[in-house]
Amino acid sequence: MLPRSEADMLLCRALDVPRSHIYAFPERRVGAAAAERLATWIGRRRAGEPVAYILGERGFWGLDLTVTAAALIPRPDTETLVAAALAQIRADAHVLDLGTGCGTVALAIAAERPSARIVASDVDPLCVALCQHNAERLGFAVETRLADRFDGIPERFDVVVSNPPYVAADDDHLQRGDLRFEPRHALVSGGGGVDFLAALVREAPPHLKPGGWLCVEHGCDQEHQVRGLFLERGFANVHCHRDLADQPRATTGQWP
């Protein structure tokens, strides 16, 4: 049996009505087309497919984002990264969201800093197109680029923010829940999950303006490793930010 919240979301989309409607009018009859659509979606969900992929959308930072299986599903934990980055982003800042996926972080920042110049990059052309679609649909001026980390990105930024791959290849969580369906290259990194983070910290300084900030999301068990990477590279004011569950979730550091 599906959780009630998931069943409600699928039913509301199948009927194209708000959630309040199904409780206000429980006697409403469901048409054949809607019933068939709902049955198909329930079958997909029972097979484990994430609701976000079935419906093609997920809310994040008050925004409704189009989501496909090409990109990670936006999660509340990443709001910690957004909040940490926003603390360092002035109104006219030049910002890079590296590994943007569907545009989760870049678009949340755009919503809060509409005058900032925001570049969103990804190694996957499907993600670049998806981010551009979301930006246009929401009316945000975000520049998208196809790039593997900093390759092809010559300029310097006030803030570089990233939710990179940081899960170890042998992590049991990859065999559970929604993670089974999400793009592995966006989740998994070598070196027990820190290789990409290490490369990002190592390569970021030439792309930061003096006094610029690097802000990254990471696993709750990677706080000390990531802090060490920042300090070894020469970053100052290194700070770890905790999520709503009081778990270490993002680290920020300032380039001198």
The 8 nearest C-alpha neighbors of each residue, nearest first, counted from 0:
[[1, 2, 45, 3, 6, 41, 44, 5],
 [0, 2, 6, 3, 5, 45, 41, 44],
 [3, 1, 5, 4, 6, 0, 7, 8],
 [2, 4, 6, 5, 7, 1, 8, 0],
 [5, 3, 7, 2, 6, 8, 1, 9],
 [6, 4, 8, 7, 2, 3, 9, 1],
 [5, 7, 3, 9, 8, 4, 1, 10],
 [6, 8, 10, 4, 5, 9, 11, 3],
 [9, 7, 5, 11, 6, 10, 12, 4],
 [8, 10, 6, 12, 7, 11, 13, 5],
 [11, 9, 13, 7, 12, 8, 6, 14],
 [12, 10, 16, 14, 8, 13, 9, 15],
 [11, 13, 15, 9, 14, 10, 8, 16],
 [12, 14, 10, 33, 11, 15, 37, 9],
 [13, 15, 11, 12, 16, 33, 10, 29],
 [16, 14, 12, 11, 13, 17, 10, 33],
 [15, 17, 11, 14, 20, 18, 12, 21],
 [18, 16, 19, 20, 11, 15, 21, 12],
 [17, 19, 20, 21, 11, 16, 7, 22],
 [18, 20, 17, 22, 21, 23, 16, 24],
 [21, 19, 23, 18, 22, 17, 24, 16],
 [20, 22, 24, 25, 23, 19, 18, 11],
 [23, 21, 20, 19, 25, 24, 18, 26],
 [22, 24, 20, 21, 19, 25, 26, 18],
 [23, 25, 21, 26, 22, 27, 20, 19],
 [26, 24, 22, 27, 21, 23, 20, 28],
 [25, 27, 24, 28, 21, 23, 22, 29],
 [28, 26, 25, 24, 29, 21, 30, 20],
 [27, 29, 26, 30, 25, 24, 31, 34],
 [30, 28, 34, 33, 27, 31, 14, 32],
 [29, 31, 33, 32, 34, 28, 14, 35],
 [30, 32, 34, 33, 35, 29, 36, 28],
 [31, 33, 35, 34, 30, 36, 29, 37],
 [34, 32, 36, 13, 30, 35, 31, 37],
 [35, 33, 31, 37, 32, 36, 30, 38],
 [34, 36, 38, 32, 37, 33, 31, 39],
 [35, 37, 33, 39, 34, 38, 32, 40],
 [38, 36, 34, 40, 39, 35, 13, 33],
 [39, 37, 35, 41, 40, 36, 34, 42],
 [40, 38, 42, 36, 37, 41, 35, 43],
 [39, 41, 43, 37, 42, 38, 44, 36],
 [42, 40, 44, 38, 43, 39, 45, 37],
 [43, 41, 45, 39, 40, 44, 38, 46],
 [42, 44, 40, 46, 41, 45, 48, 39],
 [43, 45, 48, 47, 41, 46, 42, 40],
 [46, 44, 42, 47, 43, 41, 48, 1],
 [45, 47, 43, 44, 48, 42, 41, 49],
 [48, 46, 44, 45, 49, 43, 176, 177],
 [47, 49, 44, 43, 46, 50, 180, 177],
 [50, 48, 51, 177, 52, 47, 53, 44],
 [49, 51, 53, 52, 54, 48, 44, 5],
 [50, 52, 56, 49, 54, 55, 53, 57],
 [53, 51, 55, 50, 49, 54, 67, 68],
 [52, 54, 50, 51, 55, 49, 40, 48],
 [55, 53, 51, 52, 56, 50, 9, 12],
 [56, 54, 52, 66, 51, 53, 65, 67],
 [55, 57, 65, 66, 51, 64, 54, 63],
 [58, 56, 64, 51, 63, 66, 59, 65],
 [57, 59, 63, 62, 64, 61, 56, 60],
 [58, 60, 62, 61, 73, 57, 63, 75],
 [61, 59, 62, 107, 58, 78, 75, 63],
 [60, 62, 59, 58, 63, 107, 110, 64],
 [63, 61, 59, 58, 60, 64, 107, 137],
 [62, 64, 58, 57, 59, 56, 65, 61],
 [65, 63, 56, 57, 58, 62, 66, 133],
 [64, 66, 56, 55, 133, 57, 63, 67],
 [67, 65, 56, 55, 64, 101, 52, 57],
 [68, 66, 69, 52, 55, 70, 65, 56],
 [67, 69, 70, 52, 181, 182, 66, 71],
 [70, 68, 67, 182, 126, 125, 71, 181],
 [71, 69, 100, 68, 101, 67, 126, 72],
 [70, 72, 181, 73, 100, 182, 185, 69],
 [71, 73, 74, 70, 66, 51, 57, 181],
 [74, 72, 71, 103, 59, 57, 75, 77],
 [73, 75, 76, 77, 72, 59, 78, 71],
 [74, 76, 77, 78, 73, 59, 79, 60],
 [77, 75, 78, 74, 79, 242, 248, 243],
 [78, 76, 79, 80, 75, 74, 81, 216],
 [77, 79, 81, 80, 76, 75, 82, 60],
 [80, 78, 77, 82, 81, 242, 76, 83],
 [79, 81, 83, 77, 78, 82, 249, 216],
 [82, 80, 78, 84, 79, 83, 85, 104],
 [81, 83, 85, 79, 84, 80, 78, 86],
 [84, 82, 80, 81, 86, 85, 79, 240],
 [85, 83, 81, 86, 82, 87, 214, 80],
 [86, 84, 88, 82, 87, 83, 81, 108],
 [85, 87, 84, 83, 88, 82, 89, 81],
 [88, 86, 85, 84, 89, 212, 83, 158],
 [89, 87, 85, 86, 92, 84, 90, 158],
 [90, 88, 92, 91, 87, 112, 115, 85],
 [89, 91, 115, 112, 114, 92, 88, 113],
 [92, 90, 115, 114, 89, 93, 116, 112],
 [93, 91, 115, 89, 90, 88, 157, 94],
 [92, 94, 116, 156, 157, 117, 115, 158],
 [95, 93, 117, 158, 156, 159, 157, 92],
 [94, 96, 159, 118, 119, 117, 97, 160],
 [97, 95, 119, 160, 161, 105, 99, 159],
 [96, 98, 161, 120, 99, 95, 119, 160],
 [99, 97, 121, 120, 100, 161, 163, 96],
 [98, 100, 102, 97, 121, 119, 120, 96],
 [101, 99, 70, 126, 102, 98, 71, 121],
 [100, 102, 130, 129, 103, 126, 70, 99],
 [103, 101, 130, 99, 105, 100, 106, 104],
 [102, 104, 101, 106, 105, 73, 107, 99],
 [105, 103, 107, 106, 102, 81, 108, 99],
 [106, 104, 108, 102, 107, 96, 103, 109],
 [105, 107, 109, 108, 104, 102, 103, 110],
 [106, 108, 110, 104, 109, 105, 60, 103],
 [109, 107, 111, 105, 106, 110, 112, 104],
 [110, 108, 106, 112, 113, 111, 107, 105],
 [109, 111, 107, 108, 112, 113, 106, 139],
 [110, 112, 108, 109, 113, 107, 85, 106],
 [111, 113, 109, 115, 114, 90, 108, 110],
 [112, 114, 109, 115, 110, 111, 90, 139],
 [115, 113, 91, 112, 90, 116, 92, 109],
 [114, 116, 91, 92, 112, 90, 113, 117],
 [117, 115, 93, 94, 92, 114, 118, 91],
 [118, 116, 94, 141, 95, 93, 115, 142],
 [117, 119, 142, 95, 143, 141, 94, 96],
 [120, 118, 143, 96, 99, 95, 142, 97],
 [121, 119, 144, 97, 98, 143, 145, 99],
 [120, 122, 98, 145, 123, 146, 99, 127],
 [121, 123, 147, 146, 145, 124, 98, 120],
 [122, 124, 126, 125, 121, 127, 145, 146],
 [125, 123, 127, 126, 128, 145, 122, 121],
 [126, 124, 128, 123, 127, 129, 69, 70],
 [127, 125, 129, 100, 128, 123, 124, 101],
 [126, 128, 124, 130, 129, 125, 121, 143],
 [127, 129, 131, 125, 126, 130, 132, 124],
 [128, 130, 126, 132, 101, 131, 127, 125],
 [131, 129, 102, 101, 133, 127, 132, 128],
 [130, 132, 134, 128, 129, 133, 135, 127],
 [131, 133, 129, 135, 130, 134, 136, 128],
 [132, 134, 136, 130, 131, 135, 137, 64],
 [135, 133, 139, 131, 137, 132, 136, 138],
 [134, 136, 138, 132, 137, 133, 131, 139],
 [135, 137, 133, 134, 138, 132, 139, 131],
 [138, 136, 134, 135, 139, 133, 62, 63],
 [137, 139, 135, 136, 134, 140, 133, 141],
 [140, 138, 134, 137, 141, 135, 109, 106],
 [139, 141, 142, 138, 134, 135, 117, 109],
 [142, 140, 117, 139, 118, 134, 143, 119],
 [141, 143, 118, 119, 117, 140, 144, 131],
 [144, 142, 119, 120, 118, 127, 141, 131],
 [145, 143, 120, 146, 119, 127, 121, 142],
 [144, 146, 121, 120, 122, 124, 127, 123],
 [147, 145, 122, 121, 150, 148, 120, 151],
 [148, 146, 122, 150, 149, 121, 145, 151],
 [147, 149, 150, 146, 97, 122, 199, 98],
 [150, 148, 152, 147, 151, 146, 202, 153],
 [151, 149, 147, 152, 146, 148, 153, 145],
 [150, 152, 153, 146, 149, 147, 145, 148],
 [151, 153, 149, 150, 154, 146, 206, 148],
 [154, 152, 151, 155, 206, 149, 150, 205],
 [155, 153, 152, 206, 156, 207, 205, 208],
 [154, 156, 206, 207, 208, 153, 157, 205],
 [157, 155, 207, 93, 158, 208, 94, 206],
 [156, 158, 211, 93, 208, 92, 94, 207],
 [159, 157, 212, 94, 156, 211, 213, 160],
 [160, 158, 95, 213, 94, 96, 214, 212],
 [161, 159, 214, 96, 215, 213, 95, 97],
 [162, 160, 215, 97, 163, 96, 98, 214],
 [161, 163, 216, 215, 98, 164, 160, 217],
 [164, 162, 161, 165, 98, 216, 196, 185],
 [165, 163, 186, 185, 187, 188, 166, 195],
 [164, 166, 192, 188, 187, 193, 217, 163],
 [167, 165, 192, 187, 186, 188, 164, 168],
 [166, 168, 192, 191, 170, 169, 187, 188],
 [167, 169, 170, 187, 166, 188, 189, 191],
 [170, 168, 167, 171, 173, 191, 166, 172],
 [169, 171, 167, 172, 168, 173, 166, 174],
 [172, 170, 173, 174, 169, 175, 168, 167],
 [171, 173, 175, 174, 170, 178, 176, 179],
 [172, 174, 178, 171, 175, 179, 170, 169],
 [175, 173, 172, 179, 171, 178, 176, 170],
 [176, 174, 172, 173, 179, 178, 177, 171],
 [177, 175, 178, 179, 47, 174, 172, 49],
 [176, 178, 179, 49, 180, 175, 181, 48],
 [179, 177, 181, 173, 180, 176, 175, 174],
 [180, 178, 177, 174, 173, 181, 175, 176],
 [181, 179, 178, 177, 48, 182, 49, 68],
 [180, 182, 178, 71, 179, 183, 68, 177],
 [183, 181, 184, 185, 69, 70, 71, 180],
 [182, 184, 186, 185, 187, 181, 178, 180],
 [183, 185, 186, 182, 187, 164, 188, 181],
 [186, 184, 164, 183, 182, 187, 71, 163],
 [187, 185, 164, 183, 184, 166, 165, 182],
 [188, 186, 166, 164, 184, 168, 167, 165],
 [187, 189, 192, 165, 164, 166, 194, 195],
 [190, 188, 192, 194, 191, 167, 193, 168],
 [191, 189, 194, 192, 193, 188, 167, 195],
 [190, 192, 167, 189, 193, 188, 168, 166],
 [191, 193, 167, 165, 188, 166, 189, 190],
 [192, 194, 196, 190, 195, 165, 191, 197],
 [195, 193, 197, 190, 189, 196, 188, 192],
 [196, 194, 198, 197, 193, 188, 199, 164],
 [195, 197, 199, 193, 194, 198, 200, 163],
 [196, 198, 194, 200, 195, 199, 193, 201],
 [199, 197, 201, 195, 196, 200, 202, 194],
 [198, 200, 196, 202, 197, 201, 203, 195],
 [199, 201, 197, 203, 198, 202, 196, 229],
 [200, 202, 198, 199, 203, 197, 232, 204],
 [203, 201, 199, 200, 198, 204, 205, 149],
 [202, 204, 206, 200, 205, 199, 201, 207],
 [203, 205, 207, 206, 202, 254, 201, 200],
 [206, 204, 207, 203, 202, 155, 208, 154],
 [207, 205, 155, 204, 203, 156, 154, 208],
 [208, 206, 155, 156, 204, 211, 205, 157],
 [207, 209, 211, 155, 157, 156, 210, 206],
 [210, 208, 211, 255, 254, 207, 157, 253],
 [209, 211, 255, 254, 253, 208, 212, 157],
 [212, 210, 157, 208, 207, 254, 209, 158],
 [213, 211, 253, 158, 252, 254, 159, 157],
 [212, 214, 159, 252, 251, 158, 160, 253],
 [215, 213, 251, 160, 250, 84, 159, 212],
 [216, 214, 161, 249, 250, 160, 162, 217],
 [215, 217, 249, 162, 248, 80, 161, 250],
 [218, 216, 248, 249, 165, 221, 215, 219],
 [217, 219, 221, 220, 248, 165, 216, 222],
 [218, 220, 247, 248, 221, 246, 222, 217],
 [219, 221, 218, 222, 247, 223, 217, 224],
 [222, 220, 218, 224, 219, 223, 225, 217],
 [223, 221, 225, 224, 220, 226, 247, 219],
 [222, 224, 226, 225, 221, 227, 220, 228],
 [225, 223, 227, 221, 226, 222, 228, 193],
 [226, 224, 228, 227, 222, 223, 221, 229],
 [225, 227, 223, 229, 228, 224, 222, 230],
 [226, 228, 224, 230, 225, 229, 231, 223],
 [227, 229, 225, 231, 226, 230, 232, 224],
 [230, 228, 226, 232, 234, 227, 231, 225],
 [229, 231, 233, 227, 234, 232, 228, 226],
 [230, 232, 228, 233, 229, 227, 234, 226],
 [233, 231, 229, 230, 234, 228, 201, 200],
 [234, 232, 230, 231, 229, 235, 254, 255],
 [233, 235, 254, 230, 229, 253, 252, 232],
 [234, 236, 253, 237, 252, 254, 233, 255],
 [237, 235, 252, 253, 238, 234, 251, 254],
 [238, 236, 252, 235, 251, 234, 226, 253],
 [237, 239, 251, 250, 236, 240, 252, 226],
 [238, 240, 250, 249, 247, 251, 241, 222],
 [241, 239, 249, 247, 248, 250, 238, 242],
 [242, 240, 247, 246, 245, 248, 239, 243],
 [241, 243, 245, 244, 246, 79, 248, 76],
 [244, 242, 245, 241, 246, 76, 79, 75],
 [243, 245, 242, 246, 241, 76, 247, 248],
 [246, 244, 242, 241, 243, 247, 248, 240],
 [245, 247, 241, 242, 244, 219, 248, 243],
 [248, 246, 241, 219, 240, 222, 249, 239],
 [247, 249, 241, 217, 219, 216, 242, 240],
 [250, 248, 216, 240, 215, 80, 239, 217],
 [249, 251, 239, 215, 238, 214, 240, 216],
 [252, 250, 214, 238, 237, 213, 215, 239],
 [251, 253, 237, 213, 236, 234, 212, 235],
 [254, 252, 212, 235, 234, 211, 236, 210],
 [253, 255, 234, 210, 211, 212, 209, 235],
 [254, 210, 209, 253, 235, 234, 211, 233]]
